[in-house]
Amino acid sequence: MSKLQRAFDAHLHIVDPNHPLIENNGYLPDPFTVADYRARLQSLPEVGVEVAGGAVVSGSFQGFDQGYLIEALRELGGSFVGVTQLPTETTDDQIRRLDEAGIKALRFNIARGGSATLDALDSFARRVHDLVGWHAELYIDARTIDEDLAERIASLPAVSIDHLGMHEDGLPTLLRLVEAGVKVKATGFGRVELDPAEVVRRIVDTDPSALMVGTDLPSTRARRPFVDADFALLRQVLTPAEANAVFWSNAAQFYGLEPEATE
């Protein structure tokens, strides 16, 4: 058997019913615990991939709760980090404590609401980056990014965009942002309105360091959930060297993993 492609799952959700959940647009997700996540990964070696780390991302239905995230990171251990949502009035000491617990990024859930608004994007994103080195992550439909917002996003010290920008009509804007240094997650193939293979190829050709993969498990509200074939498709589109970057090293560097965790 050939060596498995090591992957950093740059976008996953843990839904722990023992922690608060907030109904969002009439929706509450089913539980998806760390044990459920680990069980779901067991079939990935069949497509030549093995998850060795990842980023647990707070969803709109989790609001500003940090308890579930800290507990999930403690249970997952190893090379897993957190991506959280915070109110802008969060103190520096609170942010430092979250950083020590393994949280490494701040999410702005613009598509669904439930986190800091666009008005806070510049100041809050810069504040946490200056304080603890976190980058910003945007859940946003690239079609909604006008020229002014694109300039604001591109000027941030470090930022990524979820789910390939969501729609093919937003691809020209997305590629301009990639040229400016913005990272992109190849995630949520069952929720996007575009050809993932084409968009992935265009992004990698623009900047081979820009793209990161993720499962988007448990794929809440997606038209279809993540399937192992999504990762198989990426491996078909990419050269082995590109796959090593997209599946592991791009994200490992972006999320600031310790050197021993990236080797």
Salt bridges, closest charged atoms under 4 A:
ASP16 OD2 - HIS19 NE2 3.90
GLU71 OE1 - HIS19 NE2 3.02
ASP92 OD1 - ARG127 NH2 2.99
ASP93 OD1 - ARG96 NH1 3.09
ASP99 OD1 - LYS104 NZ 2.97
ASP122 OD2 - ARG152 NE 3.12
ASP130 OD1 - HIS129 ND1 3.93
GLU137 OE2 - HIS135 NE2 2.80
GLU137 OE1 - LYS185 NZ 2.55
ASP141 OD2 - ARG143 NH2 2.60
ASP148 OD2 - ARG152 NH1 3.96
ASP162 OD1 - HIS11 ND1 3.84
ASP162 OD2 - ARG107 NH2 2.84
ASP162 OD1 - LYS185 NZ 3.93
ASP169 OD2 - HIS167 ND1 3.70
GLU193 OE1 - HIS167 NE2 3.78
GLU198 OE2 - ARG202 NH1 3.99
ASP205 OD1 - ARG201 NH2 2.75
ASP216 OD1 - HIS11 NE2 3.86
ASP216 OD1 - HIS13 NE2 3.85
ASP216 OD2 - ARG191 NH2 2.94
ASP228 OD1 - ARG40 NH1 3.00
ASP230 OD1 - ARG224 NH2 2.78
GLU242 OE2 - ARG201 NH2 2.76
